[in-house]
Structure formats: C-alpha cells, structure tokens
C-alpha cells in the first residue's frame, strides 16, 4: 500500500443539522475514497480529519468504523486506514479460481504452500468416502489476482480418482487438470459459506491480520457420483464478494 497520505478534501463541511455529524463525515470520506483516491491509498489521519471538519475523535472514529464495516476502507494496525480494493463480484457457480479470475480480465497466479500425500482428517475422509486413517492428496495454495492475495485454498483429493495429481504443475487450474488428464470433470458441488475472523496463519498469508473479516467456504466437489475434492477456502472479504439473483 502507498506510504503517502491523502490531504483532507476542502469543499465539503459539517453542518449543525438533523443528520448526525458522524453520518455527514461518513458521506464526505466515502466521496473522497470513491472519487479522489485510488484503491490502496491511505486515508487522512484522524487528527487531519478532526482539524479539517471541526469534529471530535469519537465522530471521526464512528464514521471510519462504519466505512470499514461496509468494506469501503481497510484498517492496517500500525500503518493507518486505506481505501479498499474493488471487490471481485462472483456469482454462485461452479468454476475454478483461475477460470473465474480470467473471466473478469484478471491475471490469476498461485503459490503452492503444501503438496503432499498424507493421512486425511476424519471429516475429509467422510466427505470423500474413505476409511479413517486413509491417505489422500493434500494441496494448500495461496491464490492471487493481478498479484494481490485473494484466497487461501486448503484442499484434499481422492487418492484413487486424482492419483497422479502431485505429478503435474499445481500453479494452474486443478479442475482443468482433473478433467483433461484424469477424466473427472467437476460438475457439481455441495458448499457452505460463512463469515468469520481470519485465523492467525490465514491473516498472515492474505495480509489482513488476525481476526479480520473474511469469507470461509467449505466445499465437496463431485464428478458424477464420485466425490473428488474436499476444500476449505478463506477469501478476503474486501476483495471478493458473492452476488446472486433471488426469485420468488
């Protein structure tokens, strides 16, 4: 993130009206973030905002706190508050990370953190239809879009259906490899999504810090009736959002 700090805007002002001052300041800061600053730019300091608009520190913190909660700003302990990156809008559909980023004109890249064959956790064994204590293929990867961390994927693959997975380049699309090299097209998945605070190790990898709001996915993917993958993924909520159409 840039080390420079933006100047406070000069045109807007806080008035004595029925609208609370922290709401007025929130609107001013949001306009600044959306129209004058680039994603990743540092917001003016609390003291700068206090002096510019004649408000208290409590008012400034209330305005900024709401914008952080809404995902417009990101706090970085010890560094300041920054304009959040525009979130990647994802619909609920079945696609690999690589395919999804490329469809949005972004360059996907991957850092392989773990690639091994080892004993699967009991819940993974159950998901993949394996006996407890059975080995499976474990792949943990950091996924990036245009060089910025977006998610950490921790996935386990069926030791028979994806037997030679460790022999291929794992920085690309695993789903594509499963279909083209192993004959197992992923065609459906069972998935849950929830919000949680980033665990310490995930916070380091994603650059959010421990406890930052993230999206957690737990997914079992199938090729026909064959369970192929059990994956857990953690996504930066300021860089990735789910959208869906809901009908009666």
HELIX and SHEET records of a PDB file:
HELIX    1   1 UNK A   21  UNK A   35  1                                  15    
HELIX    2   2 UNK A   46  UNK A   53  1                                   8    
HELIX    3   3 UNK A   57  UNK A   69  1                                  13    
HELIX    4   4 UNK A   97  UNK A  103  1                                   7    
HELIX    5   5 UNK A  122  UNK A  128  1                                   7    
HELIX    6   6 UNK A  165  UNK A  167  5                                   3    
HELIX    7   7 UNK A  174  UNK A  180  1                                   7    
HELIX    8   8 UNK A  200  UNK A  206  1                                   7    
SHEET    1   A 2 UNK A  73  UNK A  76  0                                        
SHEET    2   A 2 UNK A  80  UNK A  83 -1                                        
SHEET    1   B 2 UNK A  88  UNK A  91  0                                        
SHEET    2   B 2 UNK A 240  UNK A 243  1                                        
SHEET    1   C 6 UNK A 108  UNK A 119  0                                        
SHEET    2   C 6 UNK A 135  UNK A 145 -1                                        
SHEET    3   C 6 UNK A 148  UNK A 157 -1                                        
SHEET    4   C 6 UNK A 226  UNK A 236 -1                                        
SHEET    5   C 6 UNK A 213  UNK A 223 -1                                        
SHEET    6   C 6 UNK A 188  UNK A 197 -1                                        
END                                                                             
